[in-house]
Amino acid sequence: MNYVYILRCKDGSFYTGWTNDLSRRIQAHNSGKGAKYTRARRPVTLLYHECFQSRKEAMSREAAIKRLSRQEKEKLIGRGLDDRFS
């Protein structure tokens, strides 16, 4: 399985990425071995994720999410939380 995810960084900014091992990747971000962007913004918290069968689909979705405005990302995150709690 491949995942696209959105993290909230310590400074309140969002980071979007993809991985095939979500828990390992979040641990890497929080240990300083993740993306350069998140190293100085730890700890990070997982806010949202989506699952895909292929790496290509996940990477394509990551690129689409990165093009969204912050407000659009907040709506996406909120919709994902609503789905989990309904």
N, C-alpha and C positions, 0 to 999 in steps of 0.2 A: 504494500500500500504506500502511496505517496501523499504527502500532506502540504497544504498551504496554510500558513498561520500568521496571525497578527499578535505582536507582543506590545505591551505597554512598558516603556522604559521608566526609570526612576525620575527622569525630568518631565514625564508626561507625554513624551513623543511616542509615536507608533513606529514599529519596525515590522516589515512584511518579508517573509521568506518561504522557502519550501524545503522539504526533507523527506526521507523515507523512514526515519525513526524519530518521531516527535519528542518523546521523553528525553532521548539522548541529546537531541539538538538544543532543547531548552536548558538542559543541564550544562551543555557546552557554553551557551550564551551567559549563563549565570556564573560560570567559573572563569570567564574571561577568555575562553578559547573559541568563542563564536565569532560573529561578524565584527569587523573593526568598529562599526557604528555603535554596537551595544557594549563594547568593552568599557567605555567611560560612562555608561548610563545604566549600570547594574544597581540593584537587581531588576530583572525583567519579569513580567507576569504574562502568562498566556491568556489572551482575551477571546480568541476566535480561531477556529481551524475548519478546514474542509478536506475531504478525502477523495483521492483519485486513483484510478487503476494504473495510469501510466505517468511516467516522469514528464513527458511532453505536455500532458493535460495540466499537471500541477504547475509547471513552469509558465505555461500560457496564462493560467489563472493568476499566478503571482504577478506577472507583468500587468494584467488588467487591474488588479487591486492597487498596485503601485501608482497607476494613473488616476485613481480616484482622489477627490479632495478629502481633507480631514473630515468634513461634515458627512460625506458619503461613506467613509470608512466607519464613522460612529454609527450611522444608520445600519450598516451591514453587521457590525458587532452587536448592536441592540437587537436586531432581528434574529441573530444566532442565539442570543441569550433567551429571547422570548420562546424560541423553538425548544430549547432545552428545559424550560420551566413550565411549559404548557401541557 
